[in-house]
Amino acid sequence: MKKFRFFAITLCSVLILSAFSFKSKVTTIYLIGDSTVADYSLEENYQTKKFPQVGWGQVFQPFFGKDSLKLVSNVLGSAKEVKVDDRAKGGRSTRTFFQEGRWASVYQSLQKGDVVMMQFGHNDASVEKTERYVNIEGYKEFLRLFINQTKEKGATPIVLTPVARNYPWKDGKLSNVHGDYPQAAIEVAKELKVKYIDLNELSMNFFSSKGQEYVTTNYFMNFEAGKFPAFPDGQKDNTHFQTQGGIEVARLVFNAMKKL
């Protein structure tokens, strides 16, 4: 009887611990990239210093509700809970993100089954800003590093081409402003046989469907003086997103994940 009781108690303990472990397992989606991905709400006094500026990563978490996880099971498997961990930072290229130890921090945290989504290119292409510029070959090499080290940890890398800026427009259509960087990102993804999302193409097509005037006013950081405390003189910025613009880009990314 004592042996049976001991066995029963031990079995219950194992089951409880197993259930707790199962329940507590969270799949993390790490976002690495630049200002168009970053979470500005993490900064001090966001409402008075940066609002309404967002990166699309800042508004990505709501897409991963329990009911929607099955829509991206092709990427996340049987994940029951997802946490978006946005490590993107304004002004960073692939090189500076690595040099500053930001990638090392992500790499150390990575667990098997996690996902790393990487979107660089805006700052890599800034020839005039030598502190961040990375040529095409360097850009591809850093992407290879992020991809290979993600795979080492048993996590899933997803490469994203850089999201479109709100120029140049021609004949009612938005064109590529990123030169060869989007194609370079795709080439690396194909070379290493990993998933990729051509966000540059998706966002150009989506913004074109909405029209230049609507996109400029509602999606990008263009507004008159006095509308927001953080920008008393108004703003004219065709790279960064207002809240609605960030949400729409996040939606593009989530919908693309369904098709990977």
C-alpha positions as a printed Julia matrix, in Angstrom:
260×3 Matrix{Float64}:
  0.0    0.0     0.0
  2.8    2.4     0.91
  4.6    1.63   -2.35
  1.38   2.24   -4.3
  0.78   5.52   -2.48
  4.36   6.64   -3.17
  3.97   5.7    -6.84
  0.67   7.59   -7.11
  2.12  10.73   -5.5
  5.19  10.57   -7.75
  3.02  10.11  -10.85
  0.8   13.06   -9.9
  3.84  15.24   -9.34
  5.26  14.33  -12.75
  1.93  15.03  -14.45
  1.57  18.38  -12.71
  5.11  19.43  -13.61
  4.59  18.26  -17.2
  1.36  20.19  -17.47
  3.0   23.29  -16.04
  5.91  23.0   -18.46
  3.54  22.55  -21.4
  1.43  25.49  -20.35
  4.41  27.76  -19.75
  6.09  27.04  -23.12
  5.86  30.19  -25.19
  7.09  30.46  -28.77
  8.94  33.73  -29.21
  9.07  35.64  -32.49
 12.14  37.85  -32.41
 12.09  40.86  -34.72
 15.42  42.33  -35.74
 15.78  45.34  -38.0
 15.6   49.11  -38.18
 13.23  51.96  -37.28
 10.46  50.76  -39.58
 10.19  47.62  -37.41
 11.02  49.07  -33.98
  8.74  49.38  -30.94
  8.78  53.04  -29.89
  6.43  52.43  -26.98
  9.42  50.9   -25.14
 11.05  54.33  -25.04
 10.61  56.71  -22.12
  7.77  59.24  -22.49
  6.59  57.73  -25.75
  3.34  59.68  -25.85
  5.04  63.05  -25.59
  8.23  62.29  -27.55
  7.32  59.92  -30.41
  3.58  59.25  -30.72
  2.03  58.57  -33.25
  5.2   57.04  -34.79
  5.3   53.25  -34.77
  7.29  50.47  -36.35
  5.19  47.61  -37.69
  6.7   45.32  -35.07
  5.16  47.49  -32.36
  1.66  46.49  -33.5
  2.42  42.87  -34.5
  1.5   41.07  -31.26
 -2.33  41.43  -31.62
 -2.24  39.29  -34.77
 -1.21  36.26  -32.69
 -4.35  35.62  -30.71
 -5.2   32.02  -29.84
 -7.77  31.79  -32.63
 -5.33  33.0   -35.28
 -2.34  30.79  -34.43
 -3.7   27.93  -36.53
 -3.51  30.22  -39.57
  0.28  30.31  -39.27
  0.86  26.76  -38.06
  3.0   26.27  -41.17
  5.54  28.52  -39.45
  4.79  28.1   -35.76
  3.77  24.45  -35.66
  1.54  23.61  -32.71
  2.43  26.74  -30.7
 -0.23  27.55  -28.11
  1.09  30.96  -27.16
  3.27  33.45  -29.02
  5.25  36.38  -27.73
  6.61  39.02  -30.11
  9.98  40.27  -28.84
 10.85  43.34  -30.9
 14.61  43.98  -30.79
 14.7   46.28  -33.85
 16.3   49.69  -33.38
 16.24  52.88  -35.39
 19.26  53.68  -37.55
 20.67  50.16  -37.53
 22.03  48.26  -40.49
 22.93  44.59  -40.49
 26.49  45.53  -39.56
 25.73  47.91  -36.69
 23.06  45.59  -35.3
 25.76  42.94  -35.06
 28.59  45.22  -33.86
 26.56  46.67  -31.01
 25.89  43.22  -29.57
 22.2   43.34  -30.36
 22.34  40.12  -32.34
 24.39  38.41  -29.61
 21.62  39.21  -27.14
 19.0   37.62  -29.39
 21.2   34.61  -30.11
 21.74  33.94  -26.4
 17.97  34.03  -25.79
 16.94  31.84  -28.71
 15.2   28.55  -27.95
 14.33  25.66  -30.22
 11.09  26.39  -32.04
 11.43  30.18  -31.84
 11.33  32.38  -34.93
 13.63  35.21  -36.03
 12.22  37.66  -38.58
 14.88  39.97  -40.02
 14.2   43.13  -42.04
 17.17  45.32  -42.91
 18.14  47.45  -45.88
 17.01  51.02  -45.19
 20.23  51.9   -43.4
 22.53  49.44  -45.14
 21.89  51.42  -48.33
 22.76  54.82  -46.81
 26.0   55.45  -48.73
 26.29  58.98  -47.35
 26.13  57.72  -43.74
 29.35  55.78  -43.47
 28.75  54.83  -39.83
 25.9   52.54  -40.93
 26.44  51.84  -44.64
 26.97  48.23  -45.75
 27.53  47.29  -49.37
 25.56  44.5   -51.02
 28.1   41.76  -50.32
 28.45  42.79  -46.69
 24.67  42.94  -46.35
 24.34  39.42  -47.7
 27.11  38.14  -45.42
 25.49  39.51  -42.26
 22.14  38.03  -43.29
 23.86  34.67  -43.75
 25.29  34.98  -40.24
 21.87  35.74  -38.69
 20.26  32.89  -40.63
 22.88  30.27  -39.89
 23.12  31.06  -36.19
 19.32  31.02  -35.91
 19.29  27.55  -37.45
 22.06  26.43  -35.06
 19.65  27.04  -32.19
 16.86  25.04  -33.83
 14.88  28.21  -34.51
 13.3   29.33  -37.78
 14.74  32.3   -39.7
 12.48  34.37  -41.98
 14.06  36.98  -44.24
 12.08  40.11  -45.13
 12.99  42.58  -47.83
 12.89  46.22  -46.64
  9.44  47.79  -46.47
  8.73  50.49  -49.07
  9.2   54.2   -48.5
  6.51  56.59  -49.73
  8.5   57.49  -52.85
  9.11  57.53  -55.76
  5.6   57.61  -57.25
  5.09  57.5   -61.01
  1.8   57.28  -62.88
 -0.05  56.38  -59.7
  2.31  53.56  -58.73
  4.92  53.37  -56.02
  8.36  52.21  -57.16
 11.35  50.53  -55.51
 13.66  52.94  -53.71
 15.98  50.32  -52.2
 18.1   49.5   -55.22
 19.54  45.97  -55.22
 19.02  45.28  -51.51
 15.6   43.58  -51.78
 16.85  41.19  -54.43
 20.01  40.52  -52.42
 17.9   39.48  -49.4
 15.85  37.12  -51.57
 18.99  35.62  -53.08
 20.41  34.82  -49.63
 17.12  33.26  -48.51
 17.03  31.04  -51.6
 20.71  30.18  -51.29
 20.25  28.97  -47.71
 16.82  27.49  -48.41
 14.92  29.5   -45.79
 11.57  31.24  -45.81
 11.3   34.82  -47.01
  8.68  37.56  -47.4
  9.1   40.14  -50.14
  7.74  42.97  -48.03
  9.12  45.58  -50.42
  6.95  44.24  -53.25
  3.92  43.62  -51.02
  4.01  47.11  -49.52
  4.59  48.84  -52.87
  1.56  47.08  -54.33
 -0.61  47.72  -51.27
  0.27  51.41  -51.02
 -0.27  51.81  -54.77
 -3.76  50.33  -54.41
 -4.6   52.95  -51.77
 -3.21  55.9   -53.72
 -0.47  58.41  -52.97
 -2.64  61.01  -51.25
 -4.32  58.54  -48.89
 -1.08  56.75  -48.01
  0.81  60.0   -47.43
 -1.82  61.37  -45.05
 -2.92  58.24  -43.22
  0.01  55.82  -43.2
  3.21  57.86  -43.14
  4.29  60.57  -40.7
  2.87  63.55  -42.53
  0.64  65.98  -40.61
  0.21  69.64  -39.8
  1.53  71.59  -36.8
 -0.25  71.27  -33.47
 -1.82  67.86  -34.04
  0.49  65.84  -31.8
  2.45  67.05  -28.72
  5.58  65.14  -29.82
  5.65  67.07  -33.1
  4.46  70.62  -32.36
  5.7   71.91  -35.72
  4.11  69.07  -37.68
  6.01  66.44  -39.63
  6.9   65.51  -43.19
  8.36  62.01  -43.14
  7.83  59.45  -45.89
  9.8   56.63  -44.28
  8.19  56.11  -40.87
  4.65  55.07  -40.06
  1.77  56.49  -38.15
 -0.23  53.93  -36.15
 -2.56  52.93  -38.98
  0.3   52.55  -41.42
  2.17  50.29  -39.01
 -0.91  48.14  -38.49
 -1.43  47.7   -42.23
  2.21  46.69  -42.78
  1.99  44.25  -39.84
 -1.12  42.81  -41.49
  0.79  42.37  -44.76
  3.51  40.45  -42.88
  1.03  38.24  -41.0
 -0.92  37.43  -44.17
  2.34  36.59  -45.95
  3.27  34.23  -43.11
  0.11  32.22  -43.84
  1.39  31.48  -47.33
  4.97  30.5   -46.48
